Amino acid sequence: MRGEVELDDSLDPDVGLRAPSQRRELIGQHGPVLGVIALGGGFGALARYGLAQALPALPGQFPWATFVTNVLGCLLIGVLMVLITEVWTAHRLVRPFLGVGILGGFTTFSTYAVETRGLLRPGTVPLAFAYWAGTLLAALCAVVAGVWVTRAAVRRTGHRREKAV
């Protein structure tokens, strides 16, 4: 089978990927989702770029732009998850556009890993550890804070969505 593409039917057991008509059906169902993810990812990446330009990091210094980006993105994902699962009845493309697209394109944990590695040099190892641990703890706390604050605001305003019985 050298040179042949192996088709995995596990994506949707009702669709046989070997049949061209069924592959088109799968693209028709998932194409809009992939489109909004790509569009949102572009917007998120542009916002991240703008923040990186506003807070440039010099070698051997704390990378504030990436830290702020990741912590803010985690806070916003906490807010978003409460809003789209507990408050709004959102269109099926809202979550992929905002969560996976915009916030996925905005946050940059790969850059966080590269910057941490770059700080692992003589004289900046303590800074590397502070950046590594500080980002991890701040990002996790930001998600929790986003959830708590949003739920509290929703309780205060009484805009909770009715649950289906």
C-alpha positions as CSV (number, residue, x, y, z in Angstrom):
1,M,0.0,0.0,0.0
2,R,3.0,2.3,-0.4
3,G,1.9,5.7,-1.7
4,E,-1.8,5.2,-1.0
5,V,-3.8,7.3,1.5
6,E,-5.4,5.2,4.3
7,L,-8.9,6.3,4.9
8,D,-10.1,6.1,8.5
9,D,-13.8,5.3,8.8
10,S,-13.8,6.1,12.6
11,L,-14.7,9.8,12.0
12,D,-18.3,9.0,11.4
13,P,-19.4,5.4,11.3
14,D,-22.4,6.2,9.2
15,V,-20.2,7.6,6.4
16,G,-18.1,5.3,4.2
17,L,-15.1,7.5,3.3
18,R,-14.3,5.3,0.4
19,A,-17.4,6.5,-1.4
20,P,-16.9,9.9,-3.0
21,S,-20.6,10.9,-2.5
22,Q,-20.3,10.2,1.2
23,R,-17.0,12.1,1.5
24,R,-18.8,15.1,-0.1
25,E,-21.6,14.7,2.5
26,L,-19.0,14.7,5.3
27,I,-17.4,17.9,3.9
28,G,-20.9,19.5,3.6
29,Q,-21.6,18.8,7.3
30,H,-18.2,19.8,8.7
31,G,-17.0,22.4,6.1
32,P,-18.8,25.3,7.8
33,V,-17.3,24.3,11.2
34,L,-13.8,24.2,9.7
35,G,-14.5,27.5,8.0
36,V,-15.5,29.4,11.1
37,I,-12.6,27.9,13.1
38,A,-10.2,29.1,10.4
39,L,-11.8,32.6,10.3
40,G,-11.8,32.9,14.1
41,G,-8.2,31.6,14.3
42,G,-7.1,34.4,12.0
43,F,-8.8,37.0,14.1
44,G,-7.3,35.5,17.3
45,A,-3.8,35.4,15.8
46,L,-4.1,39.0,14.7
47,A,-5.0,40.0,18.3
48,R,-2.1,38.0,19.7
49,Y,0.3,39.7,17.2
50,G,-1.0,43.1,18.2
51,L,-0.4,42.3,21.9
52,A,3.1,41.0,21.1
53,Q,3.9,44.2,19.2
54,A,2.7,46.3,22.2
55,L,4.7,44.3,24.7
56,P,7.9,43.1,23.0
57,A,10.1,40.6,24.9
58,L,13.8,41.0,24.9
59,P,16.0,37.9,25.2
60,G,16.5,36.9,28.9
61,Q,13.5,38.9,30.1
62,F,10.0,37.8,31.2
63,P,7.8,37.4,28.1
64,W,4.9,39.5,29.3
65,A,3.0,39.5,26.0
66,T,2.7,35.7,25.9
67,F,1.9,35.5,29.6
68,V,-0.9,38.1,29.3
69,T,-2.2,36.5,26.1
70,N,-2.5,33.0,27.6
71,V,-3.9,34.1,30.9
72,L,-6.4,36.5,29.3
73,G,-7.4,33.7,26.8
74,C,-8.0,31.3,29.6
75,L,-10.1,33.8,31.5
76,L,-12.2,34.4,28.3
77,I,-12.6,30.6,27.7
78,G,-14.0,30.3,31.2
79,V,-16.5,33.1,30.5
80,L,-17.4,31.7,27.1
81,M,-18.0,28.2,28.4
82,V,-20.5,29.4,31.0
83,L,-22.3,31.7,28.5
84,I,-22.7,29.1,25.8
85,T,-23.5,26.2,28.0
86,E,-25.5,27.8,30.8
87,V,-26.9,31.1,29.5
88,W,-27.3,31.2,25.7
89,T,-28.8,28.8,23.3
90,A,-26.1,29.4,20.8
91,H,-25.9,28.5,17.1
92,R,-23.8,25.4,16.4
93,L,-21.0,27.5,14.9
94,V,-20.6,30.0,17.9
95,R,-18.5,27.6,20.0
96,P,-16.1,26.6,17.2
97,F,-15.8,30.2,16.0
98,L,-15.2,31.8,19.4
99,G,-13.6,29.0,21.5
100,V,-11.6,27.0,19.0
101,G,-11.1,29.7,16.4
102,I,-10.6,33.1,18.1
103,L,-9.4,31.9,21.5
104,G,-7.4,29.0,20.1
105,G,-5.7,31.4,17.7
106,F,-5.2,34.0,20.4
107,T,-3.6,31.8,23.0
108,T,-0.2,30.4,22.3
109,F,1.0,27.7,24.6
110,S,3.5,26.5,22.0
111,T,5.2,29.9,22.2
112,Y,5.1,29.6,26.0
113,A,7.0,26.3,25.7
114,V,9.6,27.8,23.3
115,E,10.1,30.9,25.5
116,T,10.5,28.7,28.6
117,R,13.1,26.7,26.8
118,G,14.8,29.9,25.7
119,L,15.1,31.1,29.3
120,L,16.8,27.9,30.4
121,R,20.2,29.5,30.1
122,P,22.8,30.3,32.8
123,G,21.6,33.3,34.7
124,T,17.9,33.0,33.7
125,V,16.9,29.5,35.0
126,P,15.0,31.0,38.0
127,L,13.2,33.3,35.5
128,A,12.4,30.3,33.3
129,F,10.9,28.4,36.3
130,A,8.9,31.4,37.4
131,Y,7.6,31.9,33.9
132,W,6.8,28.2,33.5
133,A,5.0,27.8,36.8
134,G,3.5,31.3,36.9
135,T,1.9,30.9,33.5
136,L,0.5,27.5,34.4
137,L,-1.0,28.6,37.7
138,A,-2.2,31.9,36.4
139,A,-3.9,30.3,33.4
140,L,-5.7,27.6,35.5
141,C,-6.8,30.3,38.0
142,A,-8.0,32.5,35.1
143,V,-10.3,29.7,33.8
144,V,-11.8,29.1,37.2
145,A,-12.1,32.9,37.8
146,G,-13.8,33.3,34.5
147,V,-16.3,30.6,35.3
148,W,-17.0,31.9,38.8
149,V,-17.3,35.5,37.9
150,T,-19.6,34.8,35.0
151,R,-21.8,32.5,37.0
152,A,-22.1,35.1,39.7
153,A,-23.0,37.8,37.2
154,V,-25.6,35.5,35.6
155,R,-27.1,34.8,39.1
156,R,-27.2,38.5,39.9
157,T,-29.0,39.4,36.6
158,G,-31.2,36.3,36.5
159,H,-30.4,35.5,32.9
160,R,-29.9,31.8,33.3
161,R,-31.2,29.6,30.5
162,E,-34.0,27.2,31.3
163,K,-32.8,23.7,31.4
164,A,-34.7,21.1,29.3
165,V,-36.6,18.6,31.4
